[in-house]
Amino acid sequence: MSSVITVENLSKKYIIGHQKQERYTALRDVMANGARRFANKLIHPFAAPVNDPTHEEFWALKDVSFDIRQGDRVGIIGRNGAGKSTLLKILSRITEPTSGKIAIKGRVASLLEVGTGFHPELTGRENIFLNGAILGMSKVEIKNKFDEIVAFSEVEKFLDTPVKRYSSGMYVRLAFAVAAHLEPEILIVDEVLAVGDAQFQKKCMGKMKDVGQEGRTVLFVSHNMNAVEQLCTSALRLDSGSLVVHGEDVRKIINGYLYVNDDNNNKRSIEWVALNESYSSQWFAPHRLAITDAMGESLASPISNDANAWVWIEGNISVLDPALQIGYAIYNEEGQLLYWTCHTDAEKARWPELSIGRNVFKSKFPSRLLNQGVYRIELLTALYCREWLIQPGVNAPGISMEIHGGLSESPYWMVRRPGILAPVIEWGGT
């Protein structure tokens, strides 16, 4: 298929200001410094500019080039600060690039942050028509899609309420419904979907997949690698503003991102730490999920098949609800759920008692069980028989680890053994 997005040598520079150490600057100092700079410019008009220690250049993107074809569903991944959001803002024409060229064929609908493209004083109904008009659609076209948008967003009861009174979840539901249903050729979605509940996120994933199968293009930024792998037909990885890789082997690109070397040329610690409250509920706020030693010190990937490793979950309990369950699920490279374990009635005897405030749950990782390979562990929290708070495979944060040594003591199995598991089984006889 033909390219719908072509990016050539795209760069974006920002100027970062640094505050001086002085407690304050008087007006006379500002005037004196300005006069001094003006006089120096008159005396030495061709002198090179003096570096200003209070300002620094920061390249959010540097010489990025790629092509995206019609119908591609592209996952854009990378660490915080890699340049993902800057790239999407430039492609959405919100921000101008410093240098480089972009060619886009077709209408673009963007969902970059809660409230993007909505007027807070207008009602949900009015904003649907406003967004459609911005996309270049006629009133008749918008009316034909109106019922689908309202049904998908599930905000019919509040359709004639100004959107400034919407919760963040309602905002996102309506914004995504508008962006996905008004038939843009290119749909751009940032991590904003993390605001929605698990059921809505699942529905959005299905809709984005449908959009791609209809021949439209989707750009999807997410830190949920399971979601990227399930949805996307190709992936693009950024690091420190530069393009690392762009290709169709999504799993290989994800694994390259998860196991990228750190500055000391060692594998990264197998650890997830909450940077905000996006995974918190009124019952439980997770702080950390990690593979550790018995004392809680993070281990580094890869780990040995028979390592003395623990799954460490740390968080804050606000409401002591007997139905609260906390645990983890583990998946293999193919996305198959191998098992999950949590604070249930059947396992309570092996778990610590819950208490208000900081809680640490550590579970001995079963040694000599998993085969050599790459695995993903996702946090699990729920209210038993009531609702998911964090559901593995849908909206859960996770960590990925590589296990070496699926072999037993036999010299014939030097690497991975056949099968998903590689346990050492005890045998007896008569």
C-alpha positions as semicolon CSV with decimal commas, in nm:
position;residue;x (nm);y (nm);z (nm)
1;M;0,000;0,000;0,000
2;S;0,104;0,363;-0,048
3;S;0,252;0,573;0,231
4;V;0,011;0,801;0,415
5;I;0,272;0,949;0,650
6;T;0,627;1,029;0,541
7;V;0,869;1,184;0,789
8;E;1,216;1,300;0,681
9;N;1,489;1,421;0,919
10;L;1,235;1,551;1,170
11;S;1,381;1,744;1,464
12;K;1,230;1,947;1,745
13;K;1,429;2,172;1,976
14;Y;1,313;2,332;2,300
15;I;1,488;2,592;2,512
16;I;1,489;2,497;2,880
17;G;1,521;2,774;3,135
18;H;1,723;2,728;3,454
19;Q;1,671;2,953;3,753
20;K;1,971;3,139;3,892
21;Q;2,081;3,076;4,248
22;E;1,997;3,428;4,366
23;R;1,684;3,459;4,576
24;Y;1,548;3,740;4,359
25;T;1,645;3,983;4,084
26;A;1,572;4,349;4,134
27;L;1,434;4,569;3,855
28;R;1,758;4,771;3,848
29;D;1,954;4,447;3,782
30;V;1,728;4,358;3,488
31;M;1,770;4,708;3,339
32;A;2,146;4,708;3,394
33;N;2,193;4,363;3,236
34;G;1,982;4,464;2,937
35;A;2,182;4,783;2,885
36;R;2,508;4,591;2,914
37;R;2,404;4,339;2,649
38;F;2,288;4,618;2,416
39;A;2,618;4,805;2,456
40;N;2,823;4,491;2,392
41;K;2,623;4,427;2,075
42;L;2,699;4,781;1,950
43;I;3,069;4,757;2,032
44;H;3,117;4,400;1,904
45;P;2,842;4,346;1,646
46;F;3,001;4,032;1,496
47;A;3,109;3,863;1,816
48;A;2,981;3,511;1,880
49;P;2,693;3,503;2,124
50;V;2,789;3,423;2,480
51;N;2,638;3,105;2,620
52;D;2,358;3,185;2,860
53;P;2,389;2,955;3,165
54;T;2,021;3,009;3,246
55;H;1,908;2,847;2,919
56;E;1,979;2,509;2,764
57;E;1,891;2,351;2,431
58;F;1,695;2,026;2,449
59;W;1,630;1,815;2,139
60;A;1,305;1,626;2,195
61;L;1,343;1,473;1,846
62;K;1,658;1,447;1,636
63;D;1,671;1,344;1,267
64;V;1,376;1,105;1,279
65;S;1,272;0,949;0,945
66;F;1,012;0,681;0,867
67;D;0,720;0,588;0,639
68;I;0,380;0,458;0,748
69;R;0,152;0,284;0,500
70;Q;-0,222;0,301;0,470
71;G;-0,394;0,058;0,707
72;D;-0,093;0,016;0,939
73;R;-0,156;0,001;1,313
74;V;0,170;0,136;1,452
75;G;0,268;0,109;1,817
76;I;0,505;0,386;1,928
77;I;0,703;0,283;2,235
78;G;0,987;0,419;2,444
79;R;1,070;0,543;2,791
80;N;0,924;0,861;2,937
81;G;1,098;1,152;2,765
82;A;1,183;0,950;2,453
83;G;0,992;1,194;2,229
84;K;0,671;0,998;2,168
85;S;0,424;1,272;2,264
86;T;0,628;1,538;2,082
87;L;0,615;1,329;1,766
88;L;0,238;1,289;1,789
89;K;0,187;1,662;1,853
90;I;0,389;1,745;1,541
91;L;0,198;1,491;1,332
92;S;-0,128;1,639;1,467
93;R;-0,008;1,989;1,368
94;I;-0,028;2,109;1,729
95;T;0,346;2,181;1,742
96;E;0,575;2,295;1,461
97;P;0,900;2,107;1,399
98;T;1,235;2,284;1,421
99;S;1,352;2,117;1,102
100;G;1,259;1,832;0,870
101;K;0,968;1,747;0,644
102;I;0,632;1,576;0,700
103;A;0,386;1,463;0,432
104;I;0,043;1,343;0,549
105;K;-0,232;1,220;0,318
106;G;-0,579;1,231;0,469
107;R;-0,772;1,369;0,764
108;V;-0,613;1,328;1,108
109;A;-0,807;1,279;1,433
110;S;-0,599;1,303;1,751
111;L;-0,662;1,200;2,109
112;L;-0,351;1,315;2,292
113;E;-0,477;1,422;2,634
114;V;-0,804;1,458;2,816
115;G;-1,000;1,743;2,661
116;T;-0,800;1,781;2,342
117;G;-1,025;1,938;2,078
118;F;-1,322;1,994;2,310
119;H;-1,461;2,331;2,413
120;P;-1,534;2,308;2,787
121;E;-1,832;2,545;2,774
122;L;-2,011;2,348;2,502
123;T;-2,223;2,041;2,566
124;G;-2,128;1,692;2,459
125;R;-2,373;1,715;2,169
126;E;-2,228;2,047;2,050
127;N;-1,872;1,918;2,077
128;I;-1,953;1,620;1,855
129;F;-2,065;1,856;1,579
130;L;-1,772;2,092;1,644
131;N;-1,516;1,811;1,611
132;G;-1,683;1,680;1,300
133;A;-1,669;2,025;1,142
134;I;-1,299;2,055;1,230
135;L;-1,241;1,723;1,051
136;G;-1,413;1,867;0,744
137;M;-1,731;1,662;0,766
138;S;-2,072;1,795;0,669
139;K;-2,360;1,821;0,914
140;V;-2,537;1,535;0,737
141;E;-2,231;1,307;0,772
142;I;-2,205;1,386;1,143
143;K;-2,576;1,317;1,198
144;N;-2,538;0,978;1,031
145;K;-2,268;0,885;1,283
146;F;-2,423;1,060;1,583
147;D;-2,613;0,763;1,730
148;E;-2,309;0,534;1,701
149;I;-2,091;0,789;1,880
150;V;-2,337;0,831;2,167
151;A;-2,390;0,455;2,206
152;F;-2,014;0,387;2,210
153;S;-1,936;0,665;2,459
154;E;-2,217;0,567;2,703
155;V;-2,274;0,931;2,804
156;E;-2,624;0,973;2,660
157;K;-2,763;1,086;2,996
158;F;-2,516;1,378;3,006
159;L;-2,516;1,465;2,636
160;D;-2,661;1,813;2,691
161;T;-2,434;1,894;2,987
162;P;-2,127;2,117;2,933
163;V;-1,826;1,890;2,909
164;K;-1,641;2,091;3,175
165;R;-1,865;1,909;3,424
166;Y;-1,766;1,564;3,292
167;S;-1,539;1,332;3,486
168;S;-1,209;1,245;3,319
169;G;-1,348;0,903;3,227
170;M;-1,659;1,051;3,061
171;Y;-1,439;1,302;2,879
172;V;-1,218;1,028;2,737
173;R;-1,510;0,805;2,638
174;L;-1,676;1,080;2,439
175;A;-1,350;1,210;2,291
176;F;-1,244;0,864;2,171
177;A;-1,591;0,788;2,033
178;V;-1,584;1,110;1,830
179;A;-1,227;1,057;1,705
180;A;-1,287;0,695;1,604
181;H;-1,632;0,726;1,445
182;L;-1,601;1,042;1,237
183;E;-1,400;0,847;0,979
184;P;-1,055;1,009;0,981
185;E;-0,800;0,847;0,752
186;I;-0,545;0,864;1,036
187;L;-0,628;0,810;1,406
188;I;-0,365;0,916;1,662
189;V;-0,408;0,796;2,022
190;D;-0,174;0,868;2,312
191;E;-0,167;0,703;2,657
192;V;-0,486;0,894;2,744
193;L;-0,688;0,570;2,726
194;A;-0,532;0,467;3,059
195;V;-0,785;0,705;3,218
196;G;-1,078;0,485;3,113
197;D;-1,196;0,174;3,297
198;A;-1,089;-0,175;3,192
199;Q;-1,407;-0,255;3,001
200;F;-1,391;0,068;2,801
201;Q;-1,022;0,016;2,722
202;K;-1,105;-0,327;2,585
203;K;-1,380;-0,174;2,370
204;C;-1,140;0,094;2,243
205;M;-0,881;-0,167;2,148
206;G;-1,144;-0,351;1,946
207;K;-1,252;-0,031;1,774
208;M;-0,894;0,064;1,681
209;K;-0,842;-0,282;1,537
210;D;-1,160;-0,240;1,330
211;V;-1,042;0,101;1,210
212;G;-0,716;-0,053;1,084
213;Q;-0,896;-0,340;0,911
214;E;-1,111;-0,083;0,730
215;G;-0,794;0,051;0,568
216;R;-0,742;0,350;0,797
217;T;-0,418;0,413;0,984
218;V;-0,373;0,407;1,363
219;L;-0,079;0,549;1,561
220;F;-0,093;0,421;1,919
221;V;0,134;0,525;2,207
222;S;0,119;0,305;2,516
223;H;0,331;0,170;2,800
224;N;0,113;-0,143;2,802
225;M;0,322;-0,380;2,591
226;N;0,046;-0,642;2,585
227;A;-0,189;-0,388;2,428
228;V;0,072;-0,286;2,171
229;E;0,142;-0,646;2,075
230;Q;-0,227;-0,737;2,045
231;L;-0,329;-0,431;1,844
232;C;-0,037;-0,326;1,628
233;T;0,091;-0,463;1,298
234;S;0,420;-0,275;1,330
235;A;0,613;-0,087;1,599
236;L;0,834;0,219;1,618
237;R;1,071;0,266;1,909
238;L;1,217;0,600;2,018
239;D;1,496;0,663;2,267
240;S;1,617;1,008;2,372
241;G;1,456;1,167;2,067
242;S;1,611;0,929;1,812
243;L;1,449;0,650;1,613
244;V;1,595;0,318;1,728
245;V;1,396;0,077;1,512
246;H;1,081;0,063;1,297
247;G;0,951;-0,267;1,166
248;E;0,680;-0,532;1,154
249;D;0,826;-0,776;1,409
250;V;0,638;-0,618;1,699
251;R;0,741;-0,875;1,960
252;K;1,111;-0,843;1,874
253;I;1,092;-0,463;1,900
254;I;0,909;-0,484;2,234
255;N;1,166;-0,727;2,373
256;G;1,445;-0,499;2,254
257;Y;1,282;-0,214;2,445
258;L;1,221;-0,416;2,761
259;Y;1,577;-0,547;2,773
260;V;1,767;-0,240;2,658
261;N;2,102;-0,197;2,833
262;D;2,142;0,079;3,087
263;D;2,430;0,329;3,112
264;N;2,648;0,073;3,292
265;N;2,599;-0,181;3,014
266;N;2,406;-0,407;3,252
267;K;2,057;-0,538;3,211
268;R;1,788;-0,326;3,372
269;S;1,634;-0,417;3,705
270;I;1,309;-0,610;3,677
271;E;1,096;-0,347;3,842
272;W;0,789;-0,129;3,788
273;V;0,740;0,179;4,008
274;A;0,424;0,390;3,997
275;L;0,501;0,742;3,873
276;N;0,148;0,870;3,927
277;E;-0,189;0,756;4,063
278;S;-0,332;0,623;3,736
279;Y;-0,350;0,268;3,878
280;S;-0,480;0,371;4,221
281;S;-0,829;0,309;4,354
282;Q;-1,007;0,401;4,675
283;W;-0,898;0,062;4,813
284;F;-0,540;0,013;4,699
285;A;-0,262;0,227;4,549
286;P;0,023;0,015;4,404
287;H;0,371;0,158;4,444
288;R;0,604;-0,115;4,320
289;L;0,610;-0,451;4,141
290;A;0,948;-0,621;4,113
291;I;1,149;-0,942;4,098
292;T;1,372;-0,923;4,403
293;D;1,580;-1,118;4,648
294;A;1,430;-1,209;4,985
295;M;1,514;-0,861;5,123
296;G;1,341;-0,669;4,842
297;E;1,649;-0,569;4,642
298;S;1,572;-0,575;4,269
299;L;1,729;-0,848;4,059
300;A;1,847;-0,789;3,704
301;S;1,733;-0,971;3,392
302;P;1,816;-1,235;3,286
303;I;1,778;-1,451;3,594
304;S;1,861;-1,816;3,640
305;N;1,589;-2,079;3,626
306;D;1,680;-2,184;3,982
307;A;1,742;-1,838;4,128
308;N;1,618;-1,753;4,477
309;A;1,379;-1,490;4,339
310;W;1,066;-1,330;4,485
311;V;0,775;-1,139;4,337
312;W;0,753;-0,823;4,548
313;I;0,433;-0,614;4,554
314;E;0,423;-0,295;4,756
315;G;0,136;-0,052;4,797
316;N;-0,090;0,146;5,023
317;I;-0,427;0,016;5,143
318;S;-0,681;0,290;5,217
319;V;-0,994;0,081;5,283
320;L;-0,967;-0,255;5,460
321;D;-1,214;-0,454;5,252
322;P;-1,220;-0,834;5,310
323;A;-1,291;-0,880;4,937
324;L;-0,966;-0,708;4,833
325;Q;-0,733;-0,941;4,640
326;I;-0,375;-0,860;4,544
327;G;-0,150;-1,078;4,333
328;Y;0,004;-1,126;3,991
329;A;-0,040;-1,308;3,660
330;I;0,238;-1,441;3,440
331;Y;0,235;-1,474;3,059
332;N;0,476;-1,633;2,814
333;E;0,606;-1,478;2,491
334;E;0,297;-1,588;2,299
335;G;0,072;-1,404;2,544
336;Q;-0,059;-1,725;2,703
337;L;-0,159;-1,696;3,068
338;L;0,048;-1,956;3,257
339;Y;-0,102;-1,897;3,602
340;W;-0,207;-1,633;3,846
341;T;-0,193;-1,617;4,221
342;C;-0,359;-1,375;4,461
343;H;-0,486;-1,316;4,816
344;T;-0,786;-1,553;4,796
345;D;-0,951;-1,772;5,057
346;A;-0,763;-2,073;4,922
347;E;-0,426;-1,902;4,962
348;K;-0,481;-1,672;5,261
349;A;-0,288;-1,899;5,494
350;R;0,024;-1,825;5,291
351;W;-0,026;-1,448;5,275
352;P;0,024;-1,171;5,533
353;E;-0,277;-1,003;5,688
354;L;-0,394;-0,685;5,518
355;S;-0,364;-0,361;5,712
356;I;-0,437;0,007;5,656
357;G;-0,133;0,189;5,519
358;R;0,181;0,048;5,359
359;N;0,172;-0,324;5,277
360;V;0,439;-0,549;5,130
361;F;0,350;-0,883;4,972
362;K;0,631;-1,111;4,865
363;S;0,585;-1,447;4,698
364;K;0,865;-1,697;4,635
365;F;0,896;-1,736;4,261
366;P;0,876;-2,107;4,177
367;S;1,227;-2,214;4,081
368;R;1,288;-2,488;3,828
369;L;0,941;-2,434;3,680
370;L;0,961;-2,203;3,377
371;N;1,155;-2,281;3,065
372;Q;1,420;-2,055;2,920
373;G;1,251;-1,756;2,757
374;V;1,090;-1,417;2,805
375;Y;0,795;-1,375;3,042
376;R;0,570;-1,091;3,156
377;I;0,436;-1,052;3,509
378;E;0,135;-0,821;3,558
379;L;-0,019;-0,683;3,874
380;L;-0,360;-0,814;3,976
381;T;-0,598;-0,638;4,214
382;A;-0,970;-0,701;4,246
383;L;-1,266;-0,709;4,480
384;Y;-1,362;-1,076;4,492
385;C;-1,682;-1,145;4,293
386;R;-1,739;-0,769;4,260
387;E;-1,504;-0,593;4,020
388;W;-1,156;-0,575;3,878
389;L;-0,941;-0,288;4,002
390;I;-0,641;-0,379;3,787
391;Q;-0,700;-0,661;3,539
392;P;-0,405;-0,851;3,385
393;G;-0,408;-0,851;3,009
394;V;-0,633;-0,544;2,999
395;N;-0,509;-0,248;3,202
396;A;-0,236;-0,384;3,427
397;P;0,117;-0,251;3,476
398;G;0,380;-0,519;3,440
399;I;0,741;-0,620;3,429
400;S;0,915;-0,847;3,181
401;M;1,200;-1,081;3,259
402;E;1,421;-1,323;3,076
403;I;1,493;-1,663;3,228
404;H;1,810;-1,852;3,137
405;G;1,862;-2,220;3,201
406;G;1,557;-2,427;3,113
407;L;1,799;-2,716;3,121
408;S;1,819;-2,980;3,390
409;E;2,143;-3,133;3,510
410;S;2,149;-3,343;3,192
411;P;2,428;-3,237;2,952
412;Y;2,195;-3,296;2,656
413;W;1,974;-2,993;2,735
414;M;2,219;-2,707;2,698
415;V;1,958;-2,438;2,625
416;R;1,579;-2,432;2,610
417;R;1,398;-2,759;2,669
418;P;1,093;-2,857;2,463
419;G;0,764;-2,740;2,611
420;I;0,639;-2,435;2,800
421;L;0,758;-2,552;3,141
422;A;1,091;-2,705;3,245
423;P;1,040;-2,845;3,596
424;V;1,272;-3,090;3,768
425;I;1,035;-3,372;3,865
426;E;1,107;-3,618;4,143
427;W;1,073;-3,981;4,045
428;G;1,054;-4,296;4,251
429;G;1,005;-4,661;4,193
430;T;0,932;-4,989;4,360
